[in-house]
Every structure is written in structure tokens, then in C-alpha cells.
Amino acid sequence: MLDQQKIDTLRQQTVAPQQLFINGEWQAASSGQTMDVISPIDGTVLTTMADAGAEDVDRAVKAAREVFEKGSWSKAAPAERKKVMLKIADLIEANALELAVLGVRDNGTEINMAYRAEPGSAAGTMRFYAESIDKVYGEIAPTSSSVLGMIHREPVGVVGAIVPWNFPLMIAAWKIAPALATGNSVVLKPSETASLSLLRLAEICSEAGLPDGVFNVITGQGAVSGEALGLHNDVDVLVFTGSGFVGRKLLEYSARSNLKRVYLELGGKSPNIVFADTADLAKAAKVSAMGIFRNSGQVCVAGSRLLVQREAHDEFVEHLVAVARQLRIGDPLNLASDIGAVNSAVQLEKDLSFVESAVKEGANLVTGGERILTESGGYYMSPTVFDGVKSTMQLDKEEVFGPILGVVSFDTEEEAVQLANASNYGLASGVWTDNLSRAHRMIRSIQAGVVHVNTYGGPDVTVPLGGVKQSGNGVDKSMHALDKYTNLKTAWIQL
């Protein structure tokens, strides 16, 4: 159980200026440039961090390549890699509260959620892939008796990973853990607005015995260090979670450089569909509210499009709005807060611009829609619900990444499917119904990588997370994620 006094003690700790972690050492950016780290809790400068340039990225990639070729990790016995990764998981758990509080001070997620979703999830992910290391076999092909066909799995080499600010530790672990498990070296580029917990993770990995150069962390501006990583000719695979705009840039960088494989998770505009045969509409409304408002809506799978069957619309929306109005928005390091801060002033301004656009386009603002707690100096927004949203509206088409929900009514199952799939995105979705046959029909019909049924959120590391359409390609989590970080090699032996 979390202890408010311990949280408050950690909150008061001074955060030293942060440097780059390259080849097992803390290093300043070659230019000497730094960036302010602004806490969304109160808008104050928390610390500074190194602002890396292309030269720094090159040093990190060279360190990663050298240790890969040396083989101290890439050629280590699976049992040895497993031992180190389990130690990393242990150390994440041992430092879980410190990591969670540091991350919240950096990105604003409410501490109750951050503690579970960040160090809690990261430790579990490390253990899952540590245990997978000695359970991934090669294959023997079905050939004639005069030939032996063998299929080997080998690490790809150097993996560049670029991760977002909403759940930096959790999402980084989804990429780092399978990459390390399969013997690769990693250069990680965190978001400019959420790097602190990942710099601390670099220390933890080193303490656990990960060889120098296997895991490197480069901080700085995406347009500079992120571009340099994408363009680097010695990066073999690039993995990314973030916006479609940046994802397209990374594909361009691959084409302009060495045609590195690029795997993208680009967010969504996920439909959450409520049928009138749902027995407990109040429960469904409560879960659906948290499916959009937790972490101030800054969740890639957030159920931001609520589709409600017309005969249940009024009752359901009434329940949902009641939940939204009861949520306690405030200091994310206060255990009494249900929802914390928006990540940055830039993101808050973007969220408010969507409110303005929806009002202009004729949507009905039912609740919220404003900046709150301005006296704190931080970035807070009230949970916002729009009703009467149309498919032509910006709010229905574009990912907001904020605490804003659009409600659309429908009549038939066929109409619900049409509305759900009328999006460029296809990451996640939800279906609420007590009709088992309908649930299975919807699972087959909805164009999304994840379909929740009578819940929203919760899939663990045992199942894949990936999207279709403009939500990206490839998957995080599950054994399927290992495919991104391995090459297949065929051996054809004449006997």
C-alpha cells in the first residue's frame, strides 16, 4: 500500500542535472547544451538534462555496435542473459516508489496509476522476457533424408528505440526487454518531457550487471537526436511509439539511410461501443469513464469515441457524466487525486483547441472543457464530455490525447460497426453487451488490434498490442514481439 509520507519525502529530493548514458558512463552532450525539465505539477523547473546532438547519437550507436560485435551480451548463454534481466526486474521493484515518484514529477500521471503502470509493469515485462530467453527454439525443416534444413534465430544487432511521455518506463520496457532478451544492444531516446525515470533505469541496468554499451540513453530534442537515430546507418531496427507525423518521418529516415526495419505504434481513436442489452449500464459507464480520463486521457488505447445505442443513450450518458464530475483532479503525487496533470503546456493548449473546435462545429458540451487549478502553476484540465458528435467533426477524426470524450448515437449493430471502422486508426476498441453471439460478431468485425469486451483496459504482457491501418505495424508485448528483434537464418546442409 502506498504511503503518502514516503511519497512526500521523495517529492522533496533534489534532482541533479542529468547527462547522457553512453557505454556505461554519464557524459555531457558534445555541445554542452542542456534543456530545462519542467514539472507539469506546478510548472517549475525540476532540473536540466543534456540536449544531445547527432555526434552524441553516433557515440552511443558505436558503443552499442562494439559491444554487440564483442559478444559479451549477444553471444552470452541464454542462462546468463536471463540472470541479468531477472536482476534488473528485482532492482526495479526494489526502487519502485522512487521510480514512480520521479516519473510523476516529470510527466504528471496520478501516482496510484503510475506506481502500477510504470515500475510495476516494467518489472513484470523484464521477468516475462527473461523467462522467454531459453524457451525460443530454432526449427528443423521437413526435408528429404539427404538434406538437413535448419532455421536459426539471431539478434538483429543495434536497436534504436524512441518512446513517448505518457508511460515512459512501461513502454520502454516493452521494447527494451525483448530486444535485450534476444541479445541485441539498445540506444534509447526518451521524450523530451519524460526522460528522468529512464535515465534512472540505465543506472539500474548497469548495477544489475548489463555490460557497458548494451543499453544507452540519449536525451534531447526529437527533431535533432531522434532524427539522427533514425538516419544512422548502423542502427538495424527502429521501434517507436508516438504520433503518426513522427512515424512518417522515421519511415523517411529509413529510406534515406540503410533501409532499417521500422516498427510503429502510432496511437488511435478507439471506439467504445455500448449496446442497450448491457445489464449494468452504471458499471459500464464507470469503467468507460476511466477508459478515457485516466492519465488525463493521455493513453494510446483510450476509448475516446463513445458509441451508445440510442435506447440506452440518455441513461448511459447520465451515469458517465456523473462519474466524470466526481473525479478528483489535482496534484498527481497526492494519493487522494484520481487524475493528475496534463504532461505539458503545449499539450494542454492542444487539448483546449479541440474543445474550441468541437464547440464551433456544433457538438454539445455536456461537462468540463476548461483549464483548472491555474493557481498551482501546473497543467490541469477538467474531464470533458461532448454529446451529439458527428463523424465529420475534428473531435471524431483526430487523436486528441487529452481528457476529452465524444459521444455518438447509433441504432443497429451494423451501424455501430460502420461507425467504429470509419477511422484512419485501428489500435483498440471496446464492446459492451450481454449477448455472447453479438460480442463474437463484433470482435470479428471491428478493425482494431485489441477488442475489449465488457471491460476497457487491462490486457497484460501475455497478449500482443499492435494496430492496423494508421495505428502502425508490428506488436509490443507477448512472445510475438520477439519477431521484431531477431533475424531468421536458414542453413541448408547436404548430407
C-alpha positions in Angstrom: 0.0 0.0 0.0 1.3 3.4 -0.9 2.4 5.7 1.9 1.8 9.5 1.5 4.6 10.4 3.8 7.1 8.4 1.8 5.8 10.0 -1.4 6.2 13.5 0.1 9.7 12.7 1.2 10.7 11.6 -2.3 9.0 14.6 -3.8 11.3 16.9 -1.9 14.5 15.3 -3.2 16.6 17.5 -5.4 17.1 16.0 -8.9 20.7 16.5 -10.1 21.3 17.8 -13.6 21.1 14.8 -16.0 23.6 13.6 -18.5 23.6 11.1 -21.3 24.3 7.4 -20.5 26.7 6.1 -23.1 28.9 3.0 -22.8 28.2 2.7 -19.1 29.2 6.3 -18.3 27.5 9.6 -17.7 28.5 12.1 -20.4 27.6 15.6 -21.2 26.3 16.5 -24.7 29.2 17.3 -27.0 27.8 20.7 -27.5 27.4 21.3 -23.8 23.8 22.2 -24.3 21.1 21.4 -21.8 17.3 21.6 -21.6 15.1 22.5 -18.7 12.9 19.8 -17.3 9.5 21.4 -16.4 7.3 19.6 -13.9 3.6 19.7 -15.0 2.6 19.5 -11.3 3.4 23.2 -10.8 5.2 24.5 -13.9 8.5 24.9 -12.2 12.0 23.8 -13.4 12.7 20.4 -11.8 16.3 20.0 -13.2 18.1 20.1 -16.5 19.1 17.3 -18.9 21.6 17.0 -21.7 20.5 18.1 -25.1 22.1 15.5 -27.4 23.2 16.1 -31.0 24.0 13.8 -33.9 27.6 13.4 -32.6 26.3 12.1 -29.3 23.9 9.7 -31.0 26.8 8.4 -33.1 28.9 7.8 -30.0 26.0 5.8 -28.5 25.4 3.7 -31.6 29.1 3.0 -31.9 29.3 1.8 -28.3 26.2 -0.4 -28.9 27.8 -1.9 -32.1 31.1 -2.5 -30.5 29.7 -4.5 -27.6 27.4 -6.4 -29.9 30.3 -7.5 -32.1 32.4 -8.3 -29.0 29.7 -10.7 -27.9 29.7 -10.2 -24.2 25.9 -9.9 -24.3 24.9 -11.0 -27.8 26.8 -14.3 -27.6 26.3 -14.9 -23.9 24.5 -18.1 -22.9 20.7 -17.6 -22.5 21.0 -18.5 -18.8 23.5 -15.7 -18.3 21.3 -13.1 -20.0 18.3 -14.4 -18.1 20.1 -14.0 -14.8 20.9 -10.3 -15.5 17.4 -9.5 -16.7 15.9 -11.0 -13.6 18.2 -8.9 -11.5 17.1 -5.8 -13.4 13.5 -6.7 -12.6 14.4 -7.1 -8.9 16.1 -3.8 -8.8 13.1 -2.0 -10.5 10.9 -3.5 -7.8 13.2 -2.5 -5.0 13.3 1.1 -6.3 9.6 1.1 -7.4 8.4 4.1 -5.4 11.4 6.2 -6.2 11.0 5.5 -9.9 7.2 6.2 -9.8 7.6 9.5 -7.9 10.4 10.6 -10.2 8.3 9.8 -13.2 5.2 11.6 -11.9 7.3 14.7 -11.1 8.4 14.6 -14.8 5.1 13.7 -16.6 2.2 14.3 -14.3 0.5 10.9 -14.2 -1.5 10.2 -11.0 0.7 8.3 -8.5 -1.8 5.5 -7.9 -1.8 4.6 -11.6 1.9 5.4 -12.2 3.1 3.1 -9.5 1.3 0.1 -11.1 1.7 1.0 -14.7 5.3 2.2 -14.6 7.7 0.2 -12.3 5.1 -2.4 -11.7 4.6 -3.2 -15.3 8.3 -2.7 -16.3 9.4 -5.3 -13.7 6.8 -7.8 -14.9 7.8 -7.2 -18.5 11.5 -7.7 -17.7 10.7 -11.0 -16.0 8.4 -12.2 -18.8 11.1 -11.8 -21.4 13.9 -13.0 -19.1 11.9 -16.3 -18.8 11.4 -16.4 -22.6 15.1 -16.4 -23.4 15.6 -20.2 -23.0 12.2 -21.1 -24.5 12.7 -19.8 -28.0 13.8 -22.7 -30.2 15.0 -22.9 -33.8 13.4 -25.2 -36.3 14.1 -28.2 -38.4 12.6 -28.1 -41.8 10.7 -31.1 -43.2 13.1 -32.2 -46.0 14.3 -35.4 -47.7 16.6 -37.7 -45.8 19.6 -36.4 -47.8 19.2 -32.8 -46.6 19.1 -31.1 -43.2 17.2 -27.8 -43.3 17.7 -25.7 -40.1 16.2 -22.3 -39.2 18.2 -20.2 -36.7 17.1 -17.1 -34.9 19.8 -14.4 -34.4 19.8 -11.0 -32.8 19.4 -8.1 -35.3 22.2 -6.1 -33.8 21.6 -2.4 -32.7 18.1 -1.4 -31.9 17.1 2.2 -31.8 14.0 2.8 -29.5 12.1 6.1 -29.3 9.4 6.2 -26.6 6.7 8.7 -25.6 6.0 10.7 -22.4 2.7 9.2 -21.2 4.1 5.9 -19.8 7.8 6.1 -20.4 9.0 3.3 -18.2 6.3 0.8 -19.2 6.5 1.4 -22.9 10.3 1.5 -22.9 10.3 -1.9 -21.1 8.0 -3.3 -23.8 10.8 -2.5 -26.3 14.0 -2.9 -24.2 13.2 -6.3 -22.6 12.6 -8.3 -25.8 15.5 -6.6 -27.5 17.8 -7.5 -24.7 16.4 -11.0 -24.3 17.3 -11.8 -27.9 20.9 -10.5 -27.5 20.7 -7.0 -29.0 22.2 -3.7 -28.0 19.9 -0.7 -27.5 20.1 3.0 -27.9 17.0 4.6 -26.2 15.7 8.1 -27.0 13.1 9.1 -24.4 10.6 12.0 -24.9 11.9 15.5 -24.1 9.2 15.8 -21.4 9.6 12.4 -19.7 13.2 11.2 -19.5 14.1 11.0 -15.8 12.8 7.5 -14.9 14.6 6.1 -18.0 17.9 7.6 -17.0 17.5 6.0 -13.6 16.7 2.7 -15.4 20.1 3.0 -17.1 21.8 3.0 -13.7 19.7 0.0 -12.6 20.7 -2.0 -15.7 24.4 -1.3 -15.0 24.0 -2.2 -11.4 22.4 -5.5 -12.4 25.5 -6.4 -14.5 24.4 -5.5 -18.0 27.7 -5.0 -20.0 28.7 -1.4 -20.8 27.3 -0.3 -24.1 24.4 -2.7 -24.3 21.9 -0.1 -23.1 22.4 3.6 -23.8 20.1 6.5 -23.1 20.2 9.7 -25.3 18.1 12.7 -24.2 17.3 15.7 -26.2 15.1 17.1 -28.9 13.3 14.6 -31.2 13.9 16.8 -34.2 17.7 16.5 -33.6 18.7 13.4 -31.7 15.6 11.4 -32.8 16.3 12.3 -36.4 20.0 11.3 -36.0 19.0 7.9 -34.6 16.5 7.4 -37.5 19.1 8.3 -40.1 22.0 6.3 -38.6 23.4 3.7 -40.9 24.4 1.4 -38.1 21.0 1.1 -36.5 19.4 -2.2 -37.7 15.9 -1.9 -36.3 14.0 1.2 -35.1 11.0 0.9 -32.8 8.7 3.8 -32.0 5.6 4.7 -30.1 4.2 8.2 -30.7 2.4 10.3 -33.3 1.7 9.5 -36.9 3.6 12.6 -38.0 6.8 11.4 -36.4 6.2 7.9 -37.5 6.1 9.0 -41.2 9.4 10.9 -40.6 11.0 7.7 -39.3 10.0 5.8 -42.4 11.5 8.6 -44.5 14.8 8.4 -42.5 14.9 4.6 -43.1 14.5 5.1 -46.8 17.2 7.8 -46.8 19.7 5.7 -44.8 20.2 1.9 -44.6 16.5 0.7 -45.0 16.5 -0.3 -41.4 13.3 -2.1 -40.3 10.9 0.4 -38.6 8.1 -0.7 -36.3 5.5 1.9 -35.4 2.8 2.2 -32.8 1.0 5.4 -33.7 -1.9 5.8 -31.3 -5.6 5.6 -32.1 -9.1 7.0 -32.0 -10.6 4.0 -30.3 -14.3 3.3 -30.3 -16.0 2.1 -27.1 -19.4 0.7 -28.1 -22.3 0.3 -25.7 -25.3 -1.8 -26.6 -28.6 -1.4 -24.9 -28.6 -5.1 -23.8 -25.8 -4.3 -21.4 -27.2 -5.3 -18.0 -25.2 -2.9 -15.7 -25.0 0.4 -17.5 -23.8 2.2 -14.4 -20.8 -0.2 -14.1 -20.1 0.1 -17.9 -20.2 3.9 -17.6 -17.7 3.9 -14.7 -15.2 1.7 -16.5 -15.7 3.7 -19.7 -15.1 7.0 -17.9 -11.7 5.7 -16.6 -11.0 4.3 -20.1 -10.8 7.9 -21.3 -10.0 10.1 -18.3 -7.2 8.2 -16.6 -3.8 9.9 -17.0 -5.8 12.9 -18.3 -6.7 10.9 -21.4 -3.0 10.5 -22.4 -3.3 6.8 -23.2 -2.8 5.4 -26.7 -5.7 3.0 -26.3 -8.0 5.5 -24.7 -11.7 4.9 -25.6 -12.1 8.4 -26.9 -15.1 7.7 -29.2 -18.1 6.5 -27.2 -20.8 4.9 -29.4 -24.0 4.3 -27.5 -27.1 2.6 -28.8 -29.9 5.1 -28.9 -32.3 3.5 -26.4 -29.6 3.4 -23.8 -28.1 6.8 -24.6 -29.7 9.0 -22.1 -29.2 6.7 -19.1 -25.7 5.8 -20.0 -24.5 9.4 -20.6 -26.1 10.4 -17.3 -24.1 7.8 -15.5 -20.9 8.7 -17.3 -21.2 12.4 -16.7 -21.9 11.8 -13.0 -18.6 9.8 -12.8 -16.7 12.5 -14.7 -17.9 15.2 -12.4 -17.0 13.2 -9.2 -13.4 12.6 -10.3 -10.8 14.5 -8.1 -8.4 16.3 -10.3 -5.2 17.6 -8.7 -1.7 17.1 -7.5 -0.7 13.8 -9.0 1.5 13.0 -6.0 -1.4 13.2 -3.7 -3.0 9.8 -3.1 -6.4 11.5 -2.9 -6.2 12.6 -6.5 -8.0 10.4 -9.1 -6.5 12.2 -12.1 -3.2 14.2 -12.3 -1.8 16.7 -14.7 -1.6 17.1 -18.4 2.0 16.5 -19.5 3.0 20.0 -20.7 1.7 23.5 -21.5 1.9 22.6 -25.2 -0.3 19.5 -24.8 -2.8 21.4 -22.6 -3.1 24.1 -25.3 -3.7 21.4 -27.9 -6.4 19.8 -25.8 -8.2 23.1 -25.3 -8.0 23.8 -29.0 -10.0 20.6 -29.6 -12.7 21.9 -27.2 -12.9 25.1 -29.2 -13.1 23.3 -32.5 -15.9 20.9 -31.2 -18.0 23.8 -30.0 -17.6 25.6 -33.3 -18.6 22.5 -35.2 -21.8 22.2 -33.2 -21.1 19.4 -30.7 -22.9 19.8 -27.3 -20.5 20.4 -24.4 -22.1 18.4 -21.5 -19.4 18.9 -18.9 -15.8 20.1 -18.5 -13.8 21.7 -21.3 -11.7 24.1 -19.3 -8.3 24.5 -17.7 -8.5 24.3 -13.9 -6.2 24.8 -10.9 -4.3 27.6 -12.6 -3.2 28.9 -9.2 -1.0 25.8 -8.9 1.1 26.9 -11.9 0.6 23.3 -13.3 -1.3 22.0 -16.3 -4.7 20.6 -15.3 -7.9 20.1 -17.3 -11.4 19.1 -16.3 -12.8 15.8 -17.7 -14.7 16.8 -20.8 -17.7 15.2 -22.5 -19.3 16.2 -25.8 -22.5 14.8 -27.0 -24.0 14.9 -30.5 -20.7 14.4 -32.1 -20.7 13.7 -35.9 -18.2 11.7 -37.9 -17.3 14.9 -39.9 -16.0 16.7 -36.8 -12.4 17.1 -36.0 -13.0 15.6 -32.5 -14.3 12.4 -34.0 -11.5 12.0 -36.5 -8.2 13.1 -34.8 -6.5 11.7 -31.8 -6.7 14.3 -29.0 -4.5 12.6 -26.4 -6.4 14.5 -23.7 -9.3 14.1 -21.3 -12.0 14.7 -24.0 -14.7 12.2 -24.9 -17.0 12.4 -27.9 -20.4 10.6 -27.7 -22.2 9.3 -30.9 -25.5 7.6 -31.0 -26.4 4.6 -33.2 -29.4 2.3 -33.8 -28.3 -1.0 -35.2 -25.3 -3.4 -34.8 -24.4 -2.8 -38.5 -24.4 0.9 -37.9 -22.1 0.5 -34.9 -19.6 -1.5 -36.9 -19.7 1.2 -39.7 -19.1 4.0 -37.2 -16.4 2.1 -35.4 -14.4 1.4 -38.5 -14.9 4.9 -40.1 -11.4 5.9 -38.8 -7.9 6.0 -40.1 -6.9 4.4 -36.8 -7.2 0.8 -35.6 -5.4 0.3 -32.3 -8.0 -0.6 -29.7 -11.8 -0.8 -29.1 -14.4 -1.8 -26.6 -17.7 -3.6 -26.8 -20.4 -3.8 -24.0 -23.1 -6.4 -24.5 -24.7 -9.3 -22.7 -25.3 -11.1 -26.0 -22.4 -13.6 -26.4 -23.1 -14.1 -30.1 -23.1 -10.3 -30.7 -19.8 -10.0 -28.8 -18.1 -12.5 -31.1 -19.5 -10.9 -34.2 -18.2 -7.5 -33.1 -14.7 -9.0 -32.3 -14.6 -10.2 -35.9 -16.0 -7.1 -37.4 -14.1 -4.3 -35.7 -10.9 -3.2 -37.4 -8.5 -2.9 -34.4 -5.6 -4.7 -32.8 -7.4 -5.0 -29.5 -11.1 -5.6 -28.7 -12.1 -5.3 -25.1 -15.4 -7.0 -24.2 -17.3 -5.8 -21.1 -14.2 -4.0 -19.8 -11.8 -1.4 -21.1 -8.1 -1.7 -20.5 -6.2 -4.4 -18.6 -4.5 -6.8 -21.1 -1.2 -7.8 -19.7 2.2 -8.7 -21.2 1.0 -12.2 -22.3 -1.0 -10.8 -25.3 0.1 -8.5 -28.1 -0.6 -4.8 -28.5 -0.5 -3.6 -32.1 -2.6 -1.7 -34.5 -4.0 -1.8 -38.0 -4.4 0.9 -40.6 -2.6 4.1 -39.5 -2.1 2.9 -35.9 1.0 1.2 -37.1 2.7 -2.2 -37.6 4.3 -4.9 -35.5 3.4 -5.6 -31.9 4.6 -4.9 -28.4 4.2 -7.4 -25.6 3.8 -11.2 -25.8 6.1 -13.7 -27.4 5.2 -12.2 -30.8 7.2 -9.1 -30.0 10.4 -11.2 -30.2 10.0 -11.3 -34.0 10.9 -7.6 -34.3 14.3 -8.2 -32.7 15.5 -11.4 -34.5 16.6 -12.4 -37.9 15.9 -15.8 -39.4 18.8 -17.6 -40.9 18.5 -20.7 -43.0 21.1 -23.5 -43.0 20.7 -26.0 -45.9 23.0 -28.9 -45.4 23.6 -31.7 -48.0 24.2 -34.9 -46.0 
